Amino acid sequence: MPISTNRPPRGSSRKEASTCSPVTAWDARRAPEAFRHLSLAKHVGKVLLTVPARLDPERTVLVTGGTGTLGGLVARRLVTHHGARNLLLVSRRGPDADGAADLVADLAGLGATARVATCDVADRGALAALLDGFELTAVVHAAGVLDDGVLSSLTPGRLAAVLRPKVDAAWLLHEASRDHDLAAFVLFSSAAGVFGGAGQAAYAAANTFLDGLAAHRRARGLPATSVAWGLWERASGMTGHLADADRARLERGGLVPLPTERALALFDAALGLDRAGFVATGLAPRGGHVPAVLRDLVERPVERPVAGGPVERVSLAQRLAGVAPDRRGEFVLDVVRGHAAVVLGHRGRDAVEADRAFKDHGFDSLTAVELRNRIAADTGLRLPPTVIFDFPTPAALAAHLLSKVELPAVDHLDVLDRLEAELSGLDSDIARSEVAARLADLAARWAPERPLEPASTQEIFDLIDTELGRLSEH
C-alpha cells in the first residue's frame, strides 16, 4: 500500500496524482480502519495513507505577529511540543516590541534560535527580502489588526487597515512559501468570520478570506489549516483593551474565553489535523445565547413543563395594558434603564440616569447596537439600528417607545368581572359597606339620565283630579 506524507511532489498535487486511478485517502490515525477495509476488499483502486508531516528542526518556522502575546505563546509551544529549533518572529515593531528580548532569551533557554525582524508582510518586496536565505518548514500567520465599528461607519481606509495585515499578508505568504515544501501553514482566523460579531464586519470579512485561502491551498495539495479562534483568556494586543463590560457582552453571546493551555492544545491539533479549518472557542454551557449553529453542541438546561402550556414572551403592549395610564411612561423608562444597566455592567438600573446622554454613560457604537437589540427583543418593537443615537437619553428613548406601542382595546365588562371576583372575598361588613357606597356613587355619576316619556290623556286627567282634590281639602 503506497504511503505518502501530506507534502506532494513539487509541481504536482494530490488531485493531479489521483487522475490515473481512484484513490481512497486515509489519515494515519485511521490506519487500522484502512487495513480493515483492505482486508474486506471494500476499497476501490489505490489507497493513499496520509501521515501528518513533522516540522524539520533544521529549517525555520516563520511566525507573523511573533512578538505579540499570542505569537510568543505559539513560538514557545512550537519549541516545546513540536521540535522547532529555528524561528523567525516577524512583527511591525520587531526588536522594539515590548518583551521581544525576553522572548528570544526564553526560546534560547529552551534550545531554540529565534530571530526577530521588523517587516510589513503585506509588502511583496519586503517579504521577499525577509525570506531570502531561509528555508521554511512552517508558517504561522498570527498577525492582525482590529478596528471595530458599525457597518455604516466603515470607510475604505478603515477597511484597508484591517484587510491588509490579514488578507494581503496571507496571500503573499501563500505565494512566497509555495516552493518551501512546508509541513504546516497555519492561519489564525477568528470566530467572528463564522458567527459574525457586533461591529466586526471588516474583521469578519478578513478572517473569512483566511478560511477560504486554507481551502484553496488544500485543493492544490498544499498544507493549510485555518483556526477560527474565539477569545483567549490571556489578553493579547487585540483584546487587552476589552473592559469587563465588553467581556460580559461576549459571554452573553454564549462565547467564553479559552483557557490558555486549552487554546495551545487546540493549536497542537491544528498542526496535526488533516483538514482545512476548524473553530476553536469556548462555549457557555448554560444560560448563554449560543450561536444557533452550535446550540446542539452545548448542554441545555432541563425544560420543566409549565401548567397551561409553553410560556410566551409578553410584549410591551401587553404589559402596559395592566399599568395605570399615568404610570406607563415611568414603566417604559424602567425597561430602558434596566437593559442599559445590563449592557454597561451595572448592578441595577439606578446607575442609569434618565436625562443623561447614552454616550455620557459610556455607550459606544457596539454597546448601542446591543442595547437596541435587547430592547427590540424584549418589547417586540421594530427599531432601527440608529435608535439609540436618534433618541440620545433613556427618557427620550422611553418616550419614543411608548409612542410606538399600540395598546390592545380594553374589555370593560371583563374588567368589571375581574373586579367582582376580587371583591367577592371581602368578609367585613364595614368594607362591603364602603365599597357599596363607592360603587353607588360611581353608578349615580355614570348612569345616563332617563328621558321623559309622554303622558297619556287619562294620566293627565287623573293628575288634575288628584291635585285639585288635595287643594279642595285645604
Buried (B, 14 or more C-beta within 10 A) or exposed (E): EEEBBBBBEEEEBBEEBBEEEEBBBBBBEBBEEBBEBBEEEEBEEBBBBBBBBBBBBEBBBBBBBBBBBBBBBBBBBBBBEBBBBBBBBBBBEBBEBEEBEEBBEBBEEBEBBBBBBBBBBBBBEBBEEBBEEBEBBBBBBBBBBBBBBBEEEBEEEBBEBBBBBBBBBBBBBBEBBBEBBBBBBBBBBBBBBBBEBBBBBBBBBBBBBBBBBBBBBBEBBBBBBBBBBBBBBBBBBBBEEBEEBBBBBBBBBBBBBBEBEBBBBBBEBBBBBBBBBBBBBBBBBEEBEBBEEBEEEEEEEEEEEEEEEEEEEEBBBBBBBEBEEEEBBEBBBBBBBBBBBBBBBBEEBEEBBBEEEBEEBBBBBBBBBBBBBBBBEBBEBEBEBBBBBEBBBBBBBBBBBBEEBEBEEEEEEEEEEEEEEEEEEBEEEEEEEEBEEEEEEEEEEEEEEEEEEEEEEEEEEEEEEEEEEEEEEE
